[in-house]
Amino acid sequence: MADINPKFIDLLKNPVHFLAFGFGSGLAPKAPGTFGTLMSVPLFVLMMQLGFWGYVATTVVVTLVGFYLCEKTAKDLGVHDHGGIVWDEFAGFFLTMLPLQAIGNVSDSRFWLITLVGFIVFRLFDALKPWPIIWFDKNVHGGLGIMVDDLVAAIPSLLVVQAAIYGGL
C-alpha cells in the first residue's frame, strides 16, 4: 500500500495516480476539489476548440477512464475516496460546461463570466451535496462511487449554466 498522502514525486512515478490526483492539483492541503476543478479549466478551454461532438466524446472518455483511475488509486492508497483524487471534478466540470458549446467562442465576452458561474455552482453542489447527490456519495462505492456524486452534482450545475446562457448573462 502506498502512503495515503502521496507527494508529487510519488505521483510522477505512477501515471494512474498522477491523473487521478489531477496532475498534482489534488495535493493542495486545503480544498483539493476546488484546486482540481481549477486545474480542469485550461483543459476545458482547449476542449472548447473540439466542437460539440468532440467535446462530448472527450467528456465521455474522461468519465469512463475516471472510473478506472479513481478505483485503482483508491485501492492503492487504501482509502475509499481520498480527498486528493480529483479526476471526478474534471469529469463533473466538463459536464457542467457542456451548454457553453452553444456559444462556442472563447472570445465571446460572456465566455469567462459563464465559466466562472459554472465553476462556482459546480463547486457548491459538489461540496454541499444536497439530495440526491449525498445519497450517491454515501451509497455508491468504488471508482463508480467516487465519480458518480460529481456527475450528479454536474446536472443541476449544467442547468444553471444553461439558464445563465439563455437568460442573457
Buried (B, 14 or more C-beta within 10 A) or exposed (E): EBEEEBEEEBBEEBEBBBBBBBBBBBBBEEEBBBBBBBBBBEBBBEBBEBEEEEBBEBBEEBBEBBBBBBBBBBEBBEBEBBBBBBBBBBBBBBBBBBBBBEBEEBEEEBBEEBBEBBBEBBBBBBEEBEEEBEEBBEEBEBBBBBBBBBBBBBBBBBEBBBBBBEEEE
